Amino acid sequence: MKNKDIYKTSYKKKQPTKMEKITKIVVWIMLFAMIGSGVLSVVYTLFFN
């Protein structure tokens, strides 16, 4: 049973490589967008005020 479980987990980890990459890219884009918007708002407030 242990060997089968290990094989199943390894197979599950190997299978969704493309989906994991896409999700990681989307998450990074969201993080950069949030950070960029925050930095831009701070810069605009500093320069215009």
C-alpha positions, -999 to 999 in steps of 0.1 A, spaced: 0 0 0 28 24 8 45 20 -25 13 25 -44 5 57 -24 40 70 -31 35 62 -68 2 80 -69 15 111 -52 45 112 -76 22 107 -106 -1 135 -94 28 158 -88 43 151 -123 10 154 -142 -2 190 -136 31 207 -146 15 230 -172 -14 240 -150 9 246 -121 31 268 -143 1 288 -156 -13 292 -120 21 303 -108 24 329 -136 -11 342 -129 -4 345 -92 29 363 -99 11 387 -123 -15 394 -97 11 401 -70 31 423 -93 -1 442 -103 -10 448 -67 25 459 -57 28 481 -88 -6 498 -82 4 504 -46 38 519 -56 22 540 -83 -4 554 -59 23 562 -33 45 579 -60 15 599 -73 5 611 -39 41 620 -30 47 639 -63 13 657 -67 10 666 -30 
